[in-house]
């Protein structure tokens, strides 16, 4: 059990820049002394790792997002299935794929409301994360949907893609908003 709970929470909050109430919730058992002495000890911390990462065969997907504000999938040259996220080979028949541009609209297939997110989205909680079927794709992609009110989220709702002004070539470069235009300014 942590003897001086308030001091520990204050230190942890300053160290990792997360509100104390979220740390208290995540580390409740440790604060209360529930785990056995020989149980794994979990502590709040930040890990900064610098590395050079390659997207390999799906690099074009991320370059199209970053450079051209376009969403691309991959189409199987044998069975014709269109994959999003893209693959270099079809997951069903293993034939090579070719790049195809996809539409700007999608339909929500299922969703959840996110109340606790990573530091990237602290200022956006709560927000909607959904599996959407993009126009021209046969598979689903998981992506955020920004709404004026999370209660607007519905299975079957039509959404349209929106791109960040400054794109980096990653999945955070785009999200979806309601196709009817009623959404929270991002």
C-alpha positions in Angstrom: 0.0 0.0 0.0 1.2 3.5 -0.9 1.6 5.3 2.4 1.2 8.9 1.3 -1.4 8.6 -1.4 -1.7 12.3 -2.2 2.1 12.9 -2.5 2.4 9.8 -4.7 -0.4 10.9 -7.0 1.0 14.5 -7.2 4.4 13.1 -8.1 3.0 10.7 -10.7 0.8 13.4 -12.2 3.7 15.8 -12.6 6.0 13.1 -14.0 3.7 11.8 -16.8 1.5 14.9 -17.2 -1.8 12.9 -16.6 -4.5 14.2 -14.2 -4.4 12.7 -10.7 -7.9 11.3 -10.9 -7.0 9.2 -13.9 -3.8 7.9 -12.3 -5.8 7.1 -9.1 -8.3 5.1 -11.2 -5.6 3.2 -13.2 -3.5 2.4 -10.1 -6.4 1.9 -7.5 -5.3 -1.6 -6.5 -1.7 -0.6 -5.9 -2.7 2.5 -4.0 -5.1 0.5 -1.8 -2.5 -2.3 -1.3 -4.5 -5.0 -2.9 -1.7 -6.8 -4.9 0.4 -9.4 -3.1 4.0 -8.4 -2.3 5.3 -10.8 -5.0 2.7 -9.7 -7.7 4.1 -7.6 -10.6 4.4 -3.9 -9.7 3.1 -1.5 -12.2 4.2 2.2 -12.1 3.2 5.2 -14.2 6.0 6.2 -16.5 6.8 7.7 -19.9 9.0 5.9 -22.5 10.5 8.0 -25.2 11.9 5.9 -28.0 13.3 7.3 -31.2 13.4 5.0 -34.2 13.1 5.0 -38.0 10.1 3.0 -39.0 9.2 1.8 -42.5 5.7 1.2 -43.8 7.2 -1.2 -46.4 4.7 -2.3 -49.1 1.9 -0.1 -47.8 3.9 3.1 -47.9 1.8 4.5 -50.8 -1.2 4.5 -48.5 0.5 6.9 -46.1 2.1 9.0 -48.8 -1.3 9.5 -50.5 -2.8 10.6 -47.1 0.1 13.0 -46.4 0.8 14.4 -49.9 -2.5 14.3 -51.7 -5.3 14.0 -49.2 -6.5 10.8 -50.8 -7.5 7.5 -49.3 -6.2 4.4 -51.1 -7.0 0.7 -50.7 -5.5 -2.4 -52.3 -7.5 -4.5 -54.8 -6.7 -8.2 -55.2 -5.6 -9.0 -58.8 -7.2 -12.4 -58.6 -10.5 -12.3 -56.6 -11.0 -8.5 -56.8 -11.5 -7.9 -53.1 -10.7 -4.3 -52.0 -8.8 -4.1 -48.7 -8.7 -1.2 -46.4 -6.4 -1.0 -44.5 -4.4 -2.0 -47.6 -2.3 -5.2 -48.0 0.4 -6.1 -50.5 -1.2 -9.6 -50.9 -4.8 -10.6 -50.6 -5.6 -12.2 -47.2 -8.1 -14.6 -48.8 -6.3 -15.9 -52.0 -2.8 -14.6 -51.4 -2.6 -13.0 -54.9 -0.8 -9.7 -55.2 -2.8 -6.5 -54.9 -2.9 -3.2 -56.8 -3.6 0.3 -55.6 -7.1 1.8 -56.0 -8.4 5.2 -54.9 -11.4 5.0 -52.6 -14.3 7.3 -52.0 -14.7 10.1 -49.5 -17.8 8.7 -47.8 -18.3 5.7 -45.5 -21.0 4.1 -43.4 -20.6 3.3 -39.7 -20.9 -0.4 -39.1 -20.2 -0.4 -35.3 -18.8 2.1 -32.8 -17.8 2.8 -29.3 -17.5 6.0 -27.2 -14.0 6.5 -25.8 -13.9 8.2 -22.4 -10.3 7.5 -21.6 -7.7 8.0 -24.4 -4.1 8.5 -24.9 -2.4 11.9 -24.5 -3.0 12.5 -28.2 -6.8 12.7 -27.6 -7.1 14.0 -24.0 -8.7 17.2 -25.3 -11.2 15.3 -27.4 -12.7 12.8 -24.9 -15.3 11.7 -25.1 -15.1 10.8 -28.8 -16.4 8.1 -31.1 -14.2 5.4 -32.5 -15.9 3.3 -35.2 -15.4 0.6 -37.8 -16.6 2.2 -41.1 -17.1 0.7 -44.5 -15.5 3.2 -47.0 -17.1 3.6 -50.4 -15.2 1.3 -52.8 -13.8 -1.0 -50.1 -14.9 -4.5 -49.1 -13.5 -4.4 -45.6 -13.7 -2.1 -42.6 -11.3 0.3 -41.2 -11.3 1.6 -37.6 -11.1 5.4 -37.3 -12.3 8.3 -35.1 -15.5 10.2 -35.8 -15.8 13.7 -34.5 -19.3 14.8 -33.7 -20.9 17.8 -32.2 -22.5 15.5 -29.7 -21.5 11.8 -29.2 -25.2 10.9 -28.9 -25.4 11.6 -32.7 -23.5 8.4 -33.3 -25.6 5.7 -35.0 -24.9 2.4 -36.8 -25.6 3.1 -40.5 -24.9 6.8 -40.3 -23.1 8.3 -43.3 -19.8 9.9 -42.7 -17.2 11.7 -44.9 -13.5 11.9 -44.6 -11.8 14.9 -43.3 -8.0 15.5 -43.4 -5.7 17.5 -41.1 -4.2 20.6 -42.6 -0.7 19.5 -41.6 -0.4 15.8 -42.4 2.4 13.5 -41.2 1.8 10.3 -43.1 0.1 8.4 -40.2 -3.4 7.3 -39.2 -4.0 10.5 -37.4 -4.0 12.4 -40.7 -7.7 11.8 -41.2 -10.9 11.1 -39.4 -14.6 11.1 -40.3 -17.4 13.6 -39.7 -21.1 13.3 -40.4 -21.9 13.5 -44.1 -24.7 16.0 -43.3 -22.1 18.5 -42.1 -23.0 18.7 -38.4 -19.8 18.1 -36.5 -17.5 19.5 -33.9 -14.8 21.7 -35.5 -11.5 19.9 -35.4 
